[in-house]
Amino acid sequence: MLAEIKNVSKTHESNGNTIQALDNINFSVEDNDFICIVGPSGCGKSTLLRIIVGLERPTSGEVLFKGEPISTDNPKVAMVFQNFALFPWLNVTENIELVLEPLELRGKKAENKACKYIKAVGLDGFEKVYPRELSGGMKQRVGFARALAVEPVLLCMDEPFSSLDALTSQNLKDELLMLWADTSMPPDAVIMVTHNIEEAVYMANRIIILSPRPGKVVADLRIGLERPRNRKDPEFYRWVDKVYSLIV
Ligand code: ADP
């Protein structure tokens, strides 16, 4: 077992209001899991992901990674953000090298590692380019390269395609699935938050459905479709309908 989400509940306090975002979430993450977390807007998907990577603390319950409590500085867990979260004053290579510093990777070693993952995401030739010169899709490629460069065991992604246009997003999904199919590449498991059900059925081998706030697990489905998946396949649509039917 890679990670365990145990009895996780979360209550946010803001301006004197108390909002219960998550209610007693339990599931475990195994090697080779590609989990999509879906649910209605505001049900706590992002909160759950932030707790899993250690960016937020649960109000009660815990997240264990390989049996130990998760911490933000765990290099074996990486995150890809919806808005890319790149540093505008650093070029592509420098954005990636920054996350390698805590791993004691500097100089030529860091540059080589950054270049390996820049190439893996199809950005060779853009090593010295600054984020402002890149399209949204290219920025997110840097986001993937940066997350993969730490060679994480668990990759967490929060709506990584939702700020991209349809075609760019589809290309990037297919490329990410190709990297996922390459067993010589990290990670061993993925958790992705999405509000897009078709995207979840296209990518995941497991879909966890949350209820409206406070988010509770209402279903944990194994998607048995072969890869590469075909959106026109009636079986694909049966899965999409099933997930829709479980979302309130
Ligand atoms: P989702 O990702 O499913 O749309 P979120 O996890 O972003 O949901 O939010 C769940 C609920 O918690 C929402 O009602 C949101 O407004 C609230 N929330 C999220 N983060 C905070 C915060 N830092 N402070 C107060 N409320 C928050």
Residues whose N, C-alpha, C, O or C-beta is under 5 A from the ligand:
A	BS01	ADP	H12 E13 S14 I19 A21 P40 S41 G42 C43 G44 K45 S46 T47
